[in-house]
């Protein structure tokens, strides 16, 4: 932990980080609490697009889980921790130590976010700073945002400082920690022939995102199968069904050819980590707390109007809970 943690260097540290090319959106966390690490890549390499982002998970961030990104291949590295930690679910002596997104292409004049979730060890003392090294590679060249100030060194003296956040007492987190954003009320189930459609929802996206994920629960109470073939929302050019699976430790995503069939008497749930709706060609960004009118298209039931609630970025359910909390 000593490699990545030092005494707080004052607000100047975080001000310096804000000027860097890879930064963490959230600048504070509390011991024992969950932390959503959102690594923001601000531009490419001398005009060339970013094609790979690798994040080193420092000692003391436990149970790290990455968020997949459409169009990017996700891979993780696991290893032993320096000690055994107490977690929300017991104890942990090993876990994810590095996360890599590769194979995509982020143009130099656009920004994007690469997200992971983790628990902050309760061994951290308020006033400490946690450094999260990031390697950014482009089609030509790259940057290593991995420098950590030595004791007594000013972060302003570093040319490629690692993104960082500060450990603070829970009381210091203020409203941002104490009161999560309100979720919109869940819409009533929608009946479409033999189909019952429940809890359609979307994940919020950052400004400039090109894709958004959608989820829904569908039950077929009839005697004839029906197939979900697509979806639509006003701010997306297309909406298809995709699947997600792990293959040799690598998360892979693929379109579902021919749509997703719901058999008689069957309930199919599209959710994070499995089948889901993929909205592409975004012209707007859904925001947490909003409600969005859209449609689901079926072979038999036709086009069915639904209302999508919008949960926060990284949510694993329409209520806004994150995946590592389940």
Legacy VTK file of the C-alpha trace (Angstrom):
# vtk DataFile Version 3.0
C-alpha trace
ASCII
DATASET POLYDATA
POINTS 326 float
0.000 0.000 0.000
2.932 2.344 0.699
3.736 2.404 -3.015
0.438 4.037 -3.896
-0.573 5.888 -0.710
1.000 8.904 0.939
-0.064 11.649 3.294
-2.423 14.159 1.725
-0.594 16.884 -0.142
-3.423 19.417 0.076
-5.858 20.631 -2.543
-2.974 21.391 -4.853
-2.605 17.679 -5.615
-6.137 17.335 -6.889
-5.936 20.603 -8.782
-2.847 19.262 -10.549
-4.607 16.019 -11.379
-7.505 17.910 -12.908
-5.087 19.264 -15.528
-3.757 15.828 -16.435
-4.839 13.775 -19.418
-6.160 10.832 -17.374
-8.121 11.785 -14.260
-10.498 10.236 -11.748
-13.962 11.777 -11.703
-14.442 11.153 -7.968
-11.821 12.855 -5.817
-12.813 11.500 -2.379
-13.738 8.223 -0.667
-14.143 6.993 2.903
-12.563 3.967 4.653
-14.728 0.861 4.284
-17.002 2.499 1.679
-17.596 1.635 -1.953
-15.733 3.640 -4.582
-16.694 4.041 -8.234
-13.491 4.749 -10.090
-14.292 6.616 -13.302
-11.098 7.130 -15.301
-11.592 9.951 -17.781
-9.380 9.955 -20.888
-9.248 13.541 -22.083
-7.492 13.173 -25.461
-5.343 10.890 -27.580
-1.628 10.904 -28.425
-0.535 13.743 -30.695
-3.765 13.480 -32.657
-3.883 9.661 -32.730
-6.862 7.774 -31.231
-6.680 5.887 -27.932
-6.948 2.125 -28.479
-6.085 0.687 -25.050
-6.509 1.794 -21.435
-5.029 -0.228 -18.576
-5.703 0.600 -14.923
-3.602 -0.771 -12.049
-5.750 -1.415 -8.972
-3.649 -0.321 -5.984
-3.324 -2.234 -2.734
-6.267 -1.424 -0.504
-8.918 -1.228 -3.245
-10.527 -4.648 -2.839
-13.011 -6.674 -4.823
-12.555 -4.505 -7.929
-14.973 -5.176 -10.780
-14.788 -3.490 -14.199
-17.651 -2.129 -16.281
-17.644 -3.499 -19.847
-17.610 -0.987 -22.697
-19.339 -1.729 -25.997
-16.787 -1.951 -28.778
-13.919 -2.700 -26.376
-12.507 -6.036 -25.189
-12.253 -6.317 -21.415
-9.558 -8.300 -19.596
-8.573 -8.516 -15.935
-5.489 -9.686 -14.029
-5.878 -11.280 -10.610
-3.311 -11.563 -7.851
-2.759 -11.907 -4.120
-3.181 -8.905 -1.843
-0.390 -7.968 0.550
-2.754 -8.771 3.425
-6.223 -10.146 4.084
-8.996 -7.527 4.159
-12.462 -7.432 5.639
-15.079 -6.869 2.927
-18.842 -6.434 2.733
-19.083 -10.182 2.131
-16.441 -11.603 4.482
-12.685 -11.554 3.905
-10.517 -11.342 0.787
-6.851 -12.177 0.269
-6.781 -11.842 -3.523
-8.646 -10.083 -6.308
-8.383 -8.046 -9.481
-5.101 -6.115 -9.642
-5.344 -4.710 -13.181
-8.087 -3.986 -15.715
-7.551 -3.447 -19.438
-9.935 -2.189 -22.100
-8.568 -2.694 -25.628
-9.610 -2.937 -29.261
-11.710 0.224 -29.333
-10.908 3.568 -30.869
-11.392 6.856 -29.001
-10.625 9.807 -31.317
-8.242 12.486 -30.125
-10.986 15.140 -30.131
-13.393 13.102 -27.965
-13.415 12.033 -24.310
-14.673 8.851 -22.665
-14.799 7.105 -19.298
-13.528 3.704 -18.148
-15.179 2.557 -14.932
-14.510 0.089 -12.138
-16.103 -0.499 -8.733
-14.225 -1.437 -5.563
-14.356 -1.269 -1.776
-11.934 1.024 0.033
-10.150 -0.906 2.778
-10.974 0.248 6.300
-7.234 0.303 7.016
-6.853 3.647 5.220
-6.478 6.698 7.437
-8.326 9.925 6.583
-5.872 12.300 4.973
-4.160 9.633 2.862
-4.097 9.794 -0.928
-4.637 6.757 -3.162
-2.941 6.695 -6.568
-4.409 4.686 -9.457
-1.809 4.287 -12.261
-3.165 4.371 -15.816
-1.468 3.306 -19.042
-2.959 4.917 -22.170
-1.936 3.483 -25.554
-2.842 4.896 -28.949
-2.587 3.704 -32.542
0.762 5.474 -32.411
2.467 6.266 -29.119
1.057 6.307 -25.614
1.242 7.804 -22.125
2.060 6.278 -18.746
0.122 8.177 -16.080
1.896 6.286 -13.314
4.150 8.670 -11.381
3.570 8.833 -7.619
5.125 11.618 -5.517
7.688 10.574 -2.955
7.229 11.667 0.668
7.587 15.442 0.788
7.524 15.811 -2.992
5.024 18.182 -4.617
2.776 16.514 -7.190
3.196 19.597 -9.399
6.763 18.443 -10.018
5.576 15.250 -11.741
5.215 15.201 -15.508
2.873 12.193 -15.635
1.207 11.911 -12.236
-1.088 8.955 -11.607
-4.757 9.870 -11.087
-5.559 10.111 -7.382
-8.314 10.463 -4.819
-8.221 11.369 -1.136
-9.416 9.411 1.891
-11.773 11.452 4.086
-14.146 10.861 6.971
-17.707 9.950 6.007
-18.971 13.262 7.393
-16.718 15.131 4.963
-18.340 13.510 1.949
-21.365 15.772 2.295
-24.557 15.329 0.322
-22.844 13.563 -2.572
-22.256 10.550 -0.349
-25.109 10.799 2.083
-27.949 11.214 -0.385
-27.769 9.276 -3.664
-29.685 10.596 -6.637
-33.357 9.813 -6.562
-34.600 7.160 -8.953
-37.759 7.692 -10.981
-40.813 5.728 -9.952
-41.040 2.341 -11.644
-43.621 2.214 -14.429
-46.511 -0.235 -14.226
-46.189 -3.541 -16.128
-47.180 -3.277 -19.796
-49.415 -5.931 -21.400
-48.965 -6.695 -25.102
-51.023 -9.722 -26.069
-49.573 -12.676 -24.157
-46.511 -10.682 -23.081
-46.018 -8.853 -19.786
-43.225 -6.254 -19.880
-41.770 -5.082 -16.562
-39.182 -2.554 -15.323
-37.656 -1.278 -18.576
-34.638 0.849 -17.648
-31.469 2.428 -19.020
-28.065 3.252 -17.605
-27.181 6.925 -17.653
-24.278 7.801 -19.951
-21.644 10.564 -19.892
-21.921 13.367 -22.431
-20.394 12.312 -25.731
-21.019 8.580 -25.246
-21.896 6.713 -28.425
-23.816 3.788 -26.898
-26.198 3.098 -24.011
-27.396 -0.129 -22.378
-31.057 -0.997 -21.809
-32.688 -3.711 -19.716
-36.161 -5.199 -19.231
-38.040 -8.243 -17.902
-40.470 -10.024 -20.268
-42.875 -12.878 -19.441
-44.815 -14.914 -22.027
-48.086 -16.141 -20.481
-49.454 -17.565 -23.737
-49.002 -20.797 -25.704
-47.036 -19.357 -28.643
-43.434 -18.074 -28.599
-42.643 -14.472 -29.492
-39.303 -12.851 -30.348
-37.883 -9.505 -29.257
-36.177 -8.115 -32.363
-35.265 -4.553 -31.431
-35.916 -1.394 -29.442
-35.942 2.347 -29.958
-35.476 5.560 -27.961
-35.553 9.107 -29.384
-31.836 9.817 -28.906
-30.431 6.637 -30.562
-30.157 5.735 -34.237
-30.602 2.002 -33.573
-31.438 -0.474 -30.833
-30.516 -4.156 -30.978
-30.212 -7.137 -28.634
-26.711 -8.168 -27.521
-25.311 -10.930 -25.339
-22.373 -10.768 -22.933
-20.191 -13.663 -21.779
-16.771 -14.490 -20.316
-14.287 -16.404 -22.493
-10.927 -17.231 -20.907
-11.183 -14.288 -18.515
-12.107 -11.862 -21.301
-15.547 -10.254 -21.454
-17.052 -10.533 -24.942
-20.149 -8.911 -26.386
-21.999 -9.917 -29.542
-25.293 -9.104 -31.300
-28.041 -11.733 -31.030
-28.838 -12.787 -34.581
-32.556 -13.113 -35.242
-33.593 -11.606 -31.919
-34.341 -13.071 -28.493
-37.188 -15.618 -28.283
-39.460 -15.780 -25.225
-41.013 -19.247 -25.046
-44.517 -19.958 -23.671
-44.498 -19.800 -19.872
-40.969 -18.360 -19.850
-39.629 -15.178 -18.240
-36.562 -13.610 -19.841
-34.685 -10.834 -18.072
-32.294 -8.584 -19.942
-29.804 -7.344 -17.333
-26.183 -6.181 -16.903
-23.737 -9.006 -17.581
-26.137 -10.966 -19.816
-28.616 -10.255 -22.563
-29.261 -6.522 -22.943
-30.479 -3.848 -25.317
-27.735 -1.918 -27.101
-28.638 1.590 -28.253
-26.089 2.994 -30.699
-25.497 6.268 -32.497
-26.534 8.411 -29.547
-27.470 12.027 -30.157
-28.119 12.708 -26.466
-27.180 11.395 -23.015
-29.814 9.862 -20.695
-29.466 11.291 -17.182
-30.127 9.493 -13.885
-33.615 10.184 -12.582
-35.153 10.807 -15.999
-37.914 8.799 -17.704
-37.570 8.072 -21.420
-40.379 7.046 -23.769
-39.416 4.278 -26.171
-40.608 1.110 -27.874
-39.843 -2.604 -27.924
-40.439 -4.516 -31.159
-41.657 -8.136 -31.257
-42.380 -10.476 -34.166
-45.952 -11.184 -32.985
-46.825 -8.374 -30.581
-45.409 -5.688 -32.883
-44.201 -2.309 -31.602
-44.973 -1.853 -27.904
-44.619 1.585 -26.209
-42.709 1.482 -22.904
-41.195 4.007 -20.493
-37.551 3.477 -19.549
-36.418 4.753 -16.154
-32.797 5.953 -16.082
-30.492 4.681 -13.343
-27.009 6.108 -12.542
-23.895 5.240 -14.541
-22.681 1.789 -13.459
-25.972 0.744 -11.833
-26.796 -2.967 -11.788
-30.520 -2.471 -11.217
-33.164 0.177 -11.923
-32.931 1.205 -8.267
-29.337 2.310 -8.821
-27.506 -0.378 -6.801
-24.013 -1.208 -8.066
-23.039 -4.737 -8.980
-20.472 -5.238 -6.206
-23.135 -4.563 -3.583
-25.135 -7.670 -4.527
LINES 1 327
326 0 1 2 3 4 5 6 7 8 9 10 11 12 13 14 15 16 17 18 19 20 21 22 23 24 25 26 27 28 29 30 31 32 33 34 35 36 37 38 39 40 41 42 43 44 45 46 47 48 49 50 51 52 53 54 55 56 57 58 59 60 61 62 63 64 65 66 67 68 69 70 71 72 73 74 75 76 77 78 79 80 81 82 83 84 85 86 87 88 89 90 91 92 93 94 95 96 97 98 99 100 101 102 103 104 105 106 107 108 109 110 111 112 113 114 115 116 117 118 119 120 121 122 123 124 125 126 127 128 129 130 131 132 133 134 135 136 137 138 139 140 141 142 143 144 145 146 147 148 149 150 151 152 153 154 155 156 157 158 159 160 161 162 163 164 165 166 167 168 169 170 171 172 173 174 175 176 177 178 179 180 181 182 183 184 185 186 187 188 189 190 191 192 193 194 195 196 197 198 199 200 201 202 203 204 205 206 207 208 209 210 211 212 213 214 215 216 217 218 219 220 221 222 223 224 225 226 227 228 229 230 231 232 233 234 235 236 237 238 239 240 241 242 243 244 245 246 247 248 249 250 251 252 253 254 255 256 257 258 259 260 261 262 263 264 265 266 267 268 269 270 271 272 273 274 275 276 277 278 279 280 281 282 283 284 285 286 287 288 289 290 291 292 293 294 295 296 297 298 299 300 301 302 303 304 305 306 307 308 309 310 311 312 313 314 315 316 317 318 319 320 321 322 323 324 325
